């Protein structure tokens, strides 16, 4: 058994403790700190023990979580950790115990003291974004990612090389507004989830779908490392079908000064056939080039502006960028993808991943809708272009639950891929709720029928409420199956903002408070649901 006092002599980061040693140590720390300690969180470094606990001993009503720091003479300053301090005696030795709330300032202090809790850049590693609308999902995400870790030929639960680099702190500005969260909340919740599960292999933090400099500034201040630029408002979708004369007029009117370019120079660069790997070619005739320029020219200028602003704001701090044109009305052809990549490079933008608008329908919360053979043919070209023009990763937005295309994407991207998920984790929270609080699930389902027509406005969905099951027709044992129904699933997916922000006549956040209370009372139910669900997402990318 690992000795508690011996661990306090470790100045450098001590290796993760195996479960057989960590469990009895967690029990000992639970008695000392009067809270239930998460055994994976126990970290020995700086001649101190850092650990996370849940207020109230086993069997007591659920409370909040606290960071515990046990030490005698720590080799780093603990002054920046805000908390209450007391003394304790362990085997006749006087120790100091500091208990700190899981606030954002304490999270940033933990980043400095225990660096594996701090978000980092991921580079070109195969990666997966695990969006978390509630701020409770990271432990479940960590458990799923941990199962992808390879040792020899098998999958094990160990700290070895991870084939899929995770982004645990991820949310779009739009979703933050809908859920009443801040950039600091997103980083904070990801940090404590990572620490709770003792994940030491690194993770990213994605400030998703950024459209303006003000959003960039708030996310830089919060400590994000990954910035997804969304220039959709500057994409000219009409150019997808405009006639040649109209395209010429639109290209002439592009902001050539901001693009540091001219029509003559652009034509000289592109009016020819390019060979790329895999035997593919990309041919630009006049109309093809004008269509690409008219459609994406202003968007590219906007991305360049955002990148310049971000680079100045970040200074010498490491960061990485994703460019997303996926949430547009029209698909991105391979030629347009090639044009986008070429122009981003010419404009000095550095990026690690790009999300084109693929063929077919990427609706929220359900599998891919479209011709799989055609999708595969197009993805093969997009992947070849990403290798030729980068290399950079292809990013799959609205990637939740697209199980039919994961093997196709994995095969053609050869590891240069980023899978981005978000709403599916909220749906798994509802799956857990269906089991632990059936009445609450019924109330949320009924509410989704009321809100769907309004809330679906900014999402790609096609659910028909008349085809979705009604709670009054279901037994409690049938409720979890609602999450597998196409129509109900999309309705529940897009109404999350209303569920989390609606107040009753007393001003109480009626659904939100009940939802959080139920998930915190049985957090393992949520973690199990997430672990099972994300294993399916990650399997093809290992």
Beta strands, then each sheet from edge to edge (+ up, - down):
strand 1: 35-37
strand 2: 43-45
strand 3: 48-55
strand 4: 65-71
strand 5: 84-90
strand 6: 93-101
strand 7: 127-130
strand 8: 150-151
strand 9: 154-155
strand 10: 165-172
strand 11: 203-210
strand 12: 226-230
strand 13: 273-276
strand 14: 280-283
strand 15: 320-324
strand 16: 353-355
strand 17: 393-396
strand 18: 417-421
sheet 1: 1+ 3- 2+
sheet 2: 1+ 3- 4+ 6- 5+
sheet 3: 7+ 10+ 11+ 12+ 15+ 16+ 17+ 18+ 7+
sheet 4: 8+ 9-
sheet 5: 13+ 14-
end
